[in-house]
Amino acid sequence: MKKKILILLFLAIPYSLIPNPSHAVPMDSSRFKIESANVEIAGGNKSSTSYKLADTVGQLAAGQYSSTGYVVKAGFQYLHSIIPFRFSISDINIAFGTLVPSTPSTATTNLTVYFGGAGQYQVTAIEEGPLKTQSLNVIPDTSCDGGANTCSESLAKVWSSSSAYGFGYGMSGNDIPTDFIDGTYFRPFPDRTAAESPATVMTSINVGKNRSSTVTFKTNISSIQPAGSYQTVINFVATPSY
């Protein structure tokens, strides 16, 4: 990412500072050397009563190039997005209602992303602590069905047993992690109070509108779980890159 941004900035600087024509633009630092055959000369936005055009003129090798370890997207049009970045959550108050022991309860919300940048976007999630009451009774984060189906903050596993207790989430829809194979697969949220890092729940390099996923919150309690009103905050952060 940093290499791509530096290349675009360096290609723009000679055009703005050197008034005379130039056929080659060498650029050096202690770590790399760039030799460019030409620089951007006449790109911009044009319009009339019947059309709008945004173009790049002067790039001899515009396009996307990749190899192991890097991706280069050359050409100033990669900085121009026709889809402004937007992120929305359909329901920010999730209520499970009255919980019945050994009877799993679920609730959902939808995450929607508009993304048109040259890089990629990601949405991360983390809980600000486990589900707990004011008297500090806790519903622990799920480990799913356990055994071979023990899930983690980065790996979803099957959670279908009515005797497997806890709190977690599943995902379906666009741009979600591949370990959410179907509606029986869940993870626990990372816990900020345990110094855990946020988990990526959506990410893509594809440009698109209405990239939407559904988060399914799930909890299941045992018969000895203390009564009370349990609460937590789940923090979703959407970040674009260019």
Secondary structure as GFF3:
##gff-version 3
##sequence-region A 1 242
A	DSSP	alpha_helix	2	17	.	.	.	ID=ss1
A	DSSP	beta_strand	25	28	.	.	.	ID=ss2
A	DSSP	beta_strand	33	36	.	.	.	ID=ss3
A	DSSP	beta_strand	44	47	.	.	.	ID=ss4
A	DSSP	beta_strand	52	55	.	.	.	ID=ss5
A	DSSP	beta_strand	63	67	.	.	.	ID=ss6
A	DSSP	beta_strand	70	74	.	.	.	ID=ss7
A	DSSP	three_ten_helix	76	79	.	.	.	ID=ss8
A	DSSP	beta_strand	86	89	.	.	.	ID=ss9
A	DSSP	beta_strand	105	115	.	.	.	ID=ss10
A	DSSP	beta_strand	121	127	.	.	.	ID=ss11
A	DSSP	beta_strand	131	132	.	.	.	ID=ss12
A	DSSP	beta_strand	138	139	.	.	.	ID=ss13
A	DSSP	beta_strand	144	146	.	.	.	ID=ss14
A	DSSP	beta_strand	149	150	.	.	.	ID=ss15
A	DSSP	beta_strand	157	158	.	.	.	ID=ss16
A	DSSP	beta_strand	166	173	.	.	.	ID=ss17
A	DSSP	beta_strand	185	186	.	.	.	ID=ss18
A	DSSP	three_ten_helix	192	194	.	.	.	ID=ss19
A	DSSP	beta_strand	199	204	.	.	.	ID=ss20
A	DSSP	beta_strand	208	220	.	.	.	ID=ss21
A	DSSP	beta_strand	234	240	.	.	.	ID=ss22
###
